[in-house]
Amino acid sequence: MILKKEIHTIAMTSANADVGHFQNPTPIASYFSFEKVQKRFKELINEEKKNLNSRYDTEEHGDTYWEMCENGYAAACFIRIDIVTSEIEDCPLLDVAMEV
């Protein structure tokens, strides 16, 4: 039997064309609990806001994404954090956890 369970992953990406920085989407952490992932998501946003300079002047956000960029133009300078939900399956630890 294949067991499936939703997992929520926080991923971050950013770009700064002025210095040639184009970060691939990078997973930060994964959680089974949507409440826990939302809490960590908000903590990461607050941490990033402390590190951003005034160049980042446009903010967009929703329940599962947050982005800041320069002058509303995300192609040149932006940072983005997302919660991505997927299914985990065929995991021995998940099999054991589901039996308990």
A tleap script that builds the chain and sets N, CA, C and O, in Angstrom:
source leaprc.protein.ff14SB
mol = sequence {
  NMET ILE LEU LYS LYS GLU ILE HIE THR ILE
  ALA MET THR SER ALA ASN ALA ASP VAL GLY
  HIE PHE GLN ASN PRO THR PRO ILE ALA SER
  TYR PHE SER PHE GLU LYS VAL GLN LYS ARG
  PHE LYS GLU LEU ILE ASN GLU GLU LYS LYS
  ASN LEU ASN SER ARG TYR ASP THR GLU GLU
  HIE GLY ASP THR TYR TRP GLU MET CYS GLU
  ASN GLY TYR ALA ALA ALA CYS PHE ILE ARG
  ILE ASP ILE VAL THR SER GLU ILE GLU ASP
  CYS PRO LEU LEU ASP VAL ALA MET GLU CVAL
}
set mol.1.N position { 0.835 -1.175 0.000 }
set mol.1.CA position { 0.000 0.000 0.000 }
set mol.1.C position { 0.889 1.250 0.000 }
set mol.1.O position { 1.844 1.348 0.770 }
set mol.2.N position { 0.561 2.182 -0.861 }
set mol.2.CA position { 1.301 3.443 -0.911 }
set mol.2.C position { 0.546 4.470 -0.072 }
set mol.2.O position { -0.609 4.796 -0.346 }
set mol.3.N position { 1.219 4.963 0.941 }
set mol.3.CA position { 0.639 5.995 1.785 }
set mol.3.C position { 1.044 7.360 1.249 }
set mol.3.O position { 2.177 7.558 0.812 }
set mol.4.N position { 0.115 8.288 1.288 }
set mol.4.CA position { 0.406 9.646 0.833 }
set mol.4.C position { -0.003 10.619 1.929 }
set mol.4.O position { -1.000 10.413 2.622 }
set mol.5.N position { 0.771 11.670 2.075 }
set mol.5.CA position { 0.459 12.708 3.051 }
set mol.5.C position { 0.935 14.042 2.485 }
set mol.5.O position { 1.980 14.127 1.840 }
set mol.6.N position { 0.149 15.071 2.740 }
set mol.6.CA position { 0.567 16.397 2.289 }
set mol.6.C position { 1.761 16.879 3.089 }
set mol.6.O position { 1.850 16.670 4.299 }
set mol.7.N position { 2.669 17.524 2.390 }
set mol.7.CA position { 3.820 18.159 3.028 }
set mol.7.C position { 3.934 19.572 2.472 }
set mol.7.O position { 3.702 19.809 1.286 }
set mol.8.N position { 4.290 20.499 3.340 }
set mol.8.CA position { 4.359 21.913 2.975 }
set mol.8.C position { 5.815 22.365 3.087 }
set mol.8.O position { 6.428 22.248 4.148 }
set mol.9.N position { 6.357 22.874 2.002 }
set mol.9.CA position { 7.767 23.278 1.952 }
set mol.9.C position { 7.868 24.777 1.713 }
set mol.9.O position { 7.182 25.335 0.857 }
set mol.10.N position { 8.737 25.414 2.484 }
set mol.10.CA position { 9.035 26.822 2.269 }
set mol.10.C position { 10.212 26.889 1.299 }
set mol.10.O position { 11.246 26.258 1.519 }
set mol.11.N position { 10.045 27.653 0.233 }
set mol.11.CA position { 11.111 27.833 -0.754 }
set mol.11.C position { 11.376 29.331 -0.940 }
set mol.11.O position { 10.465 30.157 -0.878 }
set mol.12.N position { 12.644 29.647 -1.167 }
set mol.12.CA position { 13.030 31.050 -1.353 }
set mol.12.C position { 13.820 31.193 -2.648 }
set mol.12.O position { 14.597 30.314 -3.020 }
set mol.13.N position { 13.606 32.308 -3.319 }
set mol.13.CA position { 14.397 32.650 -4.490 }
set mol.13.C position { 14.586 34.163 -4.509 }
set mol.13.O position { 13.818 34.907 -3.899 }
set mol.14.N position { 15.613 34.601 -5.215 }
set mol.14.CA position { 15.858 36.032 -5.304 }
set mol.14.C position { 16.713 36.331 -6.528 }
set mol.14.O position { 17.300 35.440 -7.141 }
set mol.15.N position { 16.760 37.612 -6.860 }
set mol.15.CA position { 17.604 38.053 -7.972 }
set mol.15.C position { 18.042 39.487 -7.722 }
set mol.15.O position { 17.317 40.289 -7.132 }
set mol.16.N position { 19.243 39.785 -8.187 }
set mol.16.CA position { 19.764 41.152 -8.204 }
set mol.16.C position { 20.609 41.266 -9.460 }
set mol.16.O position { 21.781 40.888 -9.472 }
set mol.17.N position { 20.005 41.788 -10.512 }
set mol.17.CA position { 20.664 41.858 -11.812 }
set mol.17.C position { 21.921 42.718 -11.788 }
set mol.17.O position { 22.845 42.487 -12.567 }
set mol.18.N position { 21.962 43.708 -10.899 }
set mol.18.CA position { 23.129 44.604 -10.835 }
set mol.18.C position { 24.421 43.871 -10.501 }
set mol.18.O position { 25.496 44.254 -10.961 }
set mol.19.N position { 24.312 42.824 -9.707 }
set mol.19.CA position { 25.512 42.074 -9.311 }
set mol.19.C position { 25.536 40.664 -9.900 }
set mol.19.O position { 26.397 39.859 -9.544 }
set mol.20.N position { 24.600 40.361 -10.795 }
set mol.20.CA position { 24.575 39.054 -11.449 }
set mol.20.C position { 24.139 37.921 -10.539 }
set mol.20.O position { 24.546 36.776 -10.737 }
set mol.21.N position { 23.321 38.223 -9.550 }
set mol.21.CA position { 22.841 37.208 -8.612 }
set mol.21.C position { 21.459 36.738 -9.049 }
set mol.21.O position { 20.525 37.537 -9.114 }
set mol.22.N position { 21.322 35.450 -9.349 }
set mol.22.CA position { 20.048 34.852 -9.724 }
set mol.22.C position { 19.927 33.524 -9.003 }
set mol.22.O position { 20.334 32.489 -9.529 }
set mol.23.N position { 19.368 33.548 -7.800 }
set mol.23.CA position { 19.263 32.360 -6.958 }
set mol.23.C position { 18.190 31.414 -7.468 }
set mol.23.O position { 17.062 31.830 -7.730 }
set mol.24.N position { 18.539 30.150 -7.607 }
set mol.24.CA position { 17.535 29.142 -7.914 }
set mol.24.C position { 16.597 28.999 -6.723 }
set mol.24.O position { 16.993 29.287 -5.594 }
set mol.25.N position { 15.361 28.559 -6.955 }
set mol.25.CA position { 14.483 28.295 -5.810 }
set mol.25.C position { 15.164 27.305 -4.859 }
set mol.25.O position { 15.625 26.244 -5.279 }
set mol.26.N position { 15.220 27.663 -3.589 }
set mol.26.CA position { 15.921 26.864 -2.590 }
set mol.26.C position { 14.953 26.465 -1.489 }
set mol.26.O position { 14.334 27.330 -0.868 }
set mol.27.N position { 14.811 25.156 -1.234 }
set mol.27.CA position { 13.946 24.752 -0.120 }
set mol.27.C position { 14.583 25.138 1.208 }
set mol.27.O position { 15.784 24.953 1.404 }
set mol.28.N position { 13.778 25.674 2.117 }
set mol.28.CA position { 14.243 26.117 3.419 }
set mol.28.C position { 13.871 25.111 4.502 }
set mol.28.O position { 14.713 24.737 5.317 }
set mol.29.N position { 12.614 24.673 4.514 }
set mol.29.CA position { 12.135 23.724 5.524 }
set mol.29.C position { 10.825 23.111 5.047 }
set mol.29.O position { 10.105 23.706 4.245 }
set mol.30.N position { 10.525 21.911 5.551 }
set mol.30.CA position { 9.276 21.226 5.209 }
set mol.30.C position { 8.559 20.795 6.479 }
set mol.30.O position { 9.184 20.418 7.470 }
set mol.31.N position { 7.235 20.860 6.425 }
set mol.31.CA position { 6.402 20.537 7.581 }
set mol.31.C position { 5.164 19.760 7.125 }
set mol.31.O position { 4.652 19.981 6.028 }
set mol.32.N position { 4.695 18.857 7.974 }
set mol.32.CA position { 3.407 18.224 7.732 }
set mol.32.C position { 2.274 19.159 8.153 }
set mol.32.O position { 1.200 19.142 7.552 }
set mol.33.N position { 2.505 19.960 9.167 }
set mol.33.CA position { 1.494 20.858 9.718 }
set mol.33.C position { 1.478 22.180 8.954 }
set mol.33.O position { 2.504 22.850 8.843 }
set mol.34.N position { 0.304 22.555 8.426 }
set mol.34.CA position { 0.196 23.834 7.731 }
set mol.34.C position { 0.345 24.992 8.709 }
set mol.34.O position { 0.883 26.039 8.347 }
set mol.35.N position { -0.120 24.821 9.938 }
set mol.35.CA position { 0.011 25.868 10.945 }
set mol.35.C position { 1.486 26.132 11.266 }
set mol.35.O position { 1.895 27.284 11.405 }
set mol.36.N position { 2.280 25.068 11.384 }
set mol.36.CA position { 3.709 25.237 11.681 }
set mol.36.C position { 4.443 25.886 10.511 }
set mol.36.O position { 5.317 26.728 10.719 }
set mol.37.N position { 4.100 25.505 9.292 }
set mol.37.CA position { 4.775 26.099 8.140 }
set mol.37.C position { 4.407 27.579 8.018 }
set mol.37.O position { 5.251 28.392 7.641 }
set mol.38.N position { 3.165 27.939 8.331 }
set mol.38.CA position { 2.775 29.350 8.290 }
set mol.38.C position { 3.530 30.157 9.336 }
set mol.38.O position { 3.941 31.286 9.069 }
set mol.39.N position { 3.715 29.592 10.520 }
set mol.39.CA position { 4.457 30.294 11.571 }
set mol.39.C position { 5.891 30.559 11.124 }
set mol.39.O position { 6.383 31.678 11.265 }
set mol.40.N position { 6.575 29.531 10.581 }
set mol.40.CA position { 7.958 29.691 10.123 }
set mol.40.C position { 8.027 30.641 8.933 }
set mol.40.O position { 8.966 31.429 8.825 }
set mol.41.N position { 7.055 30.575 8.052 }
set mol.41.CA position { 6.950 31.458 6.889 }
set mol.41.C position { 6.941 32.920 7.341 }
set mol.41.O position { 7.671 33.744 6.789 }
set mol.42.N position { 6.122 33.244 8.340 }
set mol.42.CA position { 6.033 34.612 8.858 }
set mol.42.C position { 7.342 35.035 9.517 }
set mol.42.O position { 7.760 36.186 9.384 }
set mol.43.N position { 7.997 34.108 10.233 }
set mol.43.CA position { 9.290 34.415 10.857 }
set mol.43.C position { 10.333 34.755 9.791 }
set mol.43.O position { 11.087 35.718 9.939 }
set mol.44.N position { 10.375 33.957 8.711 }
set mol.44.CA position { 11.329 34.218 7.629 }
set mol.44.C position { 11.084 35.575 6.968 }
set mol.44.O position { 12.029 36.296 6.650 }
set mol.45.N position { 9.831 35.910 6.768 }
set mol.45.CA position { 9.501 37.206 6.168 }
set mol.45.C position { 10.032 38.331 7.044 }
set mol.45.O position { 10.658 39.268 6.548 }
set mol.46.N position { 9.783 38.239 8.344 }
set mol.46.CA position { 10.271 39.280 9.264 }
set mol.46.C position { 11.793 39.358 9.265 }
set mol.46.O position { 12.354 40.453 9.313 }
set mol.47.N position { 12.469 38.209 9.214 }
set mol.47.CA position { 13.938 38.197 9.158 }
set mol.47.C position { 14.431 38.871 7.881 }
set mol.47.O position { 15.358 39.680 7.928 }
set mol.48.N position { 13.826 38.549 6.756 }
set mol.48.CA position { 14.251 39.130 5.479 }
set mol.48.C position { 13.996 40.632 5.429 }
set mol.48.O position { 14.822 41.383 4.910 }
set mol.49.N position { 12.872 41.071 5.958 }
set mol.49.CA position { 12.563 42.504 5.955 }
set mol.49.C position { 13.628 43.306 6.711 }
set mol.49.O position { 13.952 44.431 6.328 }
set mol.50.N position { 14.167 42.724 7.780 }
set mol.50.CA position { 15.210 43.407 8.547 }
set mol.50.C position { 16.484 43.590 7.732 }
set mol.50.O position { 17.233 44.540 7.958 }
set mol.51.N position { 16.737 42.685 6.784 }
set mol.51.CA position { 17.974 42.708 5.997 }
set mol.51.C position { 17.868 43.486 4.696 }
set mol.51.O position { 18.886 43.751 4.056 }
set mol.52.N position { 16.662 43.857 4.291 }
set mol.52.CA position { 16.483 44.534 3.005 }
set mol.52.C position { 16.729 46.031 3.133 }
set mol.52.O position { 16.417 46.638 4.157 }
set mol.53.N position { 17.289 46.614 2.087 }
set mol.53.CA position { 17.495 48.059 2.087 }
set mol.53.C position { 16.298 48.751 1.429 }
set mol.53.O position { 15.351 48.091 1.003 }
set mol.54.N position { 16.347 50.060 1.353 }
set mol.54.CA position { 15.222 50.836 0.838 }
set mol.54.C position { 14.966 50.612 -0.644 }
set mol.54.O position { 13.933 51.035 -1.163 }
set mol.55.N position { 15.876 49.964 -1.318 }
set mol.55.CA position { 15.686 49.667 -2.745 }
set mol.55.C position { 14.450 48.782 -2.959 }
set mol.55.O position { 13.771 48.879 -3.981 }
set mol.56.N position { 14.180 47.930 -1.986 }
set mol.56.CA position { 13.013 47.043 -2.058 }
set mol.56.C position { 11.804 47.820 -1.546 }
set mol.56.O position { 11.590 47.925 -0.339 }
set mol.57.N position { 11.020 48.361 -2.472 }
set mol.57.CA position { 9.949 49.266 -2.081 }
set mol.57.C position { 8.548 48.785 -2.440 }
set mol.57.O position { 7.571 49.465 -2.126 }
set mol.58.N position { 8.427 47.638 -3.085 }
set mol.58.CA position { 7.126 47.123 -3.494 }
set mol.58.C position { 6.928 45.742 -2.877 }
set mol.58.O position { 7.737 44.839 -3.087 }
set mol.59.N position { 5.857 45.587 -2.122 }
set mol.59.CA position { 5.584 44.320 -1.444 }
set mol.59.C position { 4.271 43.744 -1.939 }
set mol.59.O position { 3.273 44.453 -2.073 }
set mol.60.N position { 4.288 42.443 -2.209 }
set mol.60.CA position { 3.075 41.691 -2.545 }
set mol.60.C position { 3.063 40.452 -1.678 }
set mol.60.O position { 4.112 39.867 -1.411 }
set mol.61.N position { 1.875 40.045 -1.233 }
set mol.61.CA position { 1.814 38.847 -0.398 }
set mol.61.C position { 0.425 38.238 -0.413 }
set mol.61.O position { -0.565 38.882 -0.761 }
set mol.62.N position { 0.391 36.986 -0.027 }
set mol.62.CA position { -0.843 36.230 0.136 }
set mol.62.C position { -0.607 35.204 1.226 }
set mol.62.O position { 0.396 35.280 1.935 }
set mol.63.N position { -1.500 34.258 1.373 }
set mol.63.CA position { -1.353 33.239 2.418 }
set mol.63.C position { -0.151 32.333 2.199 }
set mol.63.O position { 0.404 31.800 3.160 }
set mol.64.N position { 0.261 32.152 0.940 }
set mol.64.CA position { 1.347 31.209 0.659 }
set mol.64.C position { 2.514 31.820 -0.115 }
set mol.64.O position { 3.388 31.089 -0.580 }
set mol.65.N position { 2.544 33.137 -0.262 }
set mol.65.CA position { 3.684 33.766 -0.934 }
set mol.65.C position { 3.928 35.163 -0.379 }
set mol.65.O position { 3.025 35.815 0.144 }
set mol.66.N position { 5.169 35.600 -0.509 }
set mol.66.CA position { 5.570 36.959 -0.134 }
set mol.66.C position { 6.685 37.368 -1.079 }
set mol.66.O position { 7.592 36.584 -1.359 }
set mol.67.N position { 6.614 38.606 -1.571 }
set mol.67.CA position { 7.627 39.084 -2.505 }
set mol.67.C position { 7.867 40.568 -2.285 }
set mol.67.O position { 6.933 41.333 -2.049 }
set mol.68.N position { 9.120 40.959 -2.365 }
set mol.68.CA position { 9.479 42.376 -2.375 }
set mol.68.C position { 10.376 42.603 -3.580 }
set mol.68.O position { 11.221 41.774 -3.917 }
set mol.69.N position { 10.169 43.750 -4.222 }
set mol.69.CA position { 10.975 44.064 -5.398 }
set mol.69.C position { 11.161 45.573 -5.504 }
set mol.69.O position { 10.664 46.338 -4.677 }
set mol.70.N position { 11.874 45.973 -6.518 }
set mol.70.CA position { 12.178 47.378 -6.743 }
set mol.70.C position { 11.230 47.978 -7.772 }
set mol.70.O position { 11.137 47.489 -8.899 }
set mol.71.N position { 10.532 49.029 -7.388 }
set mol.71.CA position { 9.633 49.754 -8.291 }
set mol.71.C position { 8.618 48.852 -8.993 }
set mol.71.O position { 8.234 49.118 -10.132 }
set mol.72.N position { 8.187 47.796 -8.322 }
set mol.72.CA position { 7.205 46.888 -8.921 }
set mol.72.C position { 7.748 46.057 -10.061 }
set mol.72.O position { 6.979 45.414 -10.776 }
set mol.73.N position { 9.052 46.055 -10.246 }
set mol.73.CA position { 9.679 45.367 -11.379 }
set mol.73.C position { 10.538 44.213 -10.849 }
set mol.73.O position { 11.717 44.393 -10.548 }
set mol.74.N position { 9.938 43.041 -10.743 }
set mol.74.CA position { 10.599 41.901 -10.113 }
set mol.74.C position { 11.719 41.286 -10.959 }
set mol.74.O position { 12.494 40.484 -10.439 }
set mol.75.N position { 11.825 41.627 -12.213 }
set mol.75.CA position { 12.839 40.992 -13.058 }
set mol.75.C position { 14.259 41.408 -12.684 }
set mol.75.O position { 15.190 40.625 -12.867 }
set mol.76.N position { 14.444 42.604 -12.173 }
set mol.76.CA position { 15.793 43.105 -11.902 }
set mol.76.C position { 16.241 42.892 -10.463 }
set mol.76.O position { 17.414 42.618 -10.211 }
set mol.77.N position { 15.314 43.018 -9.519 }
set mol.77.CA position { 15.694 42.969 -8.115 }
set mol.77.C position { 14.492 42.509 -7.299 }
set mol.77.O position { 13.518 43.249 -7.161 }
set mol.78.N position { 14.552 41.290 -6.756 }
set mol.78.CA position { 13.436 40.797 -5.958 }
set mol.78.C position { 13.890 39.712 -4.997 }
set mol.78.O position { 14.964 39.130 -5.144 }
set mol.79.N position { 13.044 39.456 -4.010 }
set mol.79.CA position { 13.159 38.299 -3.141 }
set mol.79.C position { 11.756 37.751 -2.985 }
set mol.79.O position { 10.796 38.510 -2.852 }
set mol.80.N position { 11.635 36.424 -3.003 }
set mol.80.CA position { 10.323 35.784 -2.913 }
set mol.80.C position { 10.420 34.553 -2.035 }
set mol.80.O position { 11.369 33.774 -2.132 }
set mol.81.N position { 9.420 34.387 -1.172 }
set mol.81.CA position { 9.305 33.205 -0.327 }
set mol.81.C position { 7.923 32.605 -0.572 }
set mol.81.O position { 6.919 33.318 -0.548 }
set mol.82.N position { 7.874 31.304 -0.805 }
set mol.82.CA position { 6.621 30.604 -1.087 }
set mol.82.C position { 6.446 29.410 -0.159 }
set mol.82.O position { 7.420 28.827 0.317 }
set mol.83.N position { 5.193 29.059 0.088 }
set mol.83.CA position { 4.861 27.764 0.680 }
set mol.83.C position { 4.336 26.912 -0.469 }
set mol.83.O position { 3.343 27.263 -1.108 }
set mol.84.N position { 5.000 25.802 -0.725 }
set mol.84.CA position { 4.614 24.899 -1.809 }
set mol.84.C position { 4.109 23.600 -1.172 }
set mol.84.O position { 4.815 22.969 -0.385 }
set mol.85.N position { 2.888 23.214 -1.521 }
set mol.85.CA position { 2.299 21.999 -0.964 }
set mol.85.C position { 2.366 20.885 -1.996 }
set mol.85.O position { 2.023 21.074 -3.164 }
set mol.86.N position { 2.815 19.720 -1.542 }
set mol.86.CA position { 2.877 18.549 -2.411 }
set mol.86.C position { 2.553 17.315 -1.572 }
set mol.86.O position { 2.244 17.425 -0.385 }
set mol.87.N position { 2.625 16.155 -2.192 }
set mol.87.CA position { 2.389 14.916 -1.459 }
set mol.87.C position { 3.695 14.156 -1.302 }
set mol.87.O position { 4.506 14.075 -2.225 }
set mol.88.N position { 3.875 13.604 -0.117 }
set mol.88.CA position { 5.002 12.715 0.103 }
set mol.88.C position { 4.421 11.303 0.108 }
set mol.88.O position { 3.368 11.052 0.695 }
set mol.89.N position { 5.114 10.400 -0.545 }
set mol.89.CA position { 4.621 9.029 -0.602 }
set mol.89.C position { 5.786 8.056 -0.603 }
set mol.89.O position { 6.924 8.416 -0.903 }
set mol.90.N position { 5.474 6.825 -0.261 }
set mol.90.CA position { 6.456 5.748 -0.269 }
set mol.90.C position { 7.669 6.077 0.610 }
set mol.90.O position { 8.817 5.900 0.204 }
set mol.91.N position { 7.385 6.553 1.806 }
set mol.91.CA position { 8.431 6.911 2.758 }
set mol.91.C position { 8.336 5.967 3.953 }
set mol.91.O position { 7.302 5.940 4.619 }
set mol.92.N position { 9.393 5.185 4.248 }
set mol.92.CA position { 9.322 4.234 5.362 }
set mol.92.C position { 8.932 4.888 6.687 }
set mol.92.O position { 8.183 4.292 7.462 }
set mol.93.N position { 9.418 6.089 6.964 }
set mol.93.CA position { 9.047 6.766 8.210 }
set mol.93.C position { 7.566 7.111 8.227 }
set mol.93.O position { 6.923 7.041 9.274 }
set mol.94.N position { 7.023 7.479 7.078 }
set mol.94.CA position { 5.608 7.780 6.984 }
set mol.94.C position { 4.792 6.517 7.220 }
set mol.94.O position { 3.757 6.564 7.886 }
set mol.95.N position { 5.250 5.382 6.678 }
set mol.95.CA position { 4.560 4.117 6.879 }
set mol.95.C position { 4.456 3.790 8.367 }
set mol.95.O position { 3.387 3.405 8.840 }
set mol.96.N position { 5.540 3.935 9.099 }
set mol.96.CA position { 5.566 3.641 10.523 }
set mol.96.C position { 4.663 4.619 11.277 }
set mol.96.O position { 3.899 4.208 12.150 }
set mol.97.N position { 4.744 5.891 10.949 }
set mol.97.CA position { 3.970 6.910 11.637 }
set mol.97.C position { 2.464 6.693 11.417 }
set mol.97.O position { 1.674 6.948 12.326 }
set mol.98.N position { 2.064 6.237 10.252 }
set mol.98.CA position { 0.663 6.051 9.957 }
set mol.98.C position { 0.104 4.807 10.650 }
set mol.98.O position { -1.105 4.710 10.860 }
set mol.99.N position { 0.970 3.857 11.007 }
set mol.99.CA position { 0.526 2.648 11.683 }
set mol.99.C position { 0.231 2.896 13.149 }
set mol.99.O position { -0.549 2.164 13.757 }
set mol.100.N position { 0.845 3.917 13.724 }
set mol.100.CA position { 0.701 4.184 15.169 }
set mol.100.C position { -0.633 4.814 15.474 }
set mol.100.O position { -0.927 5.107 16.633 }
savepdb mol mol.pdb
quit
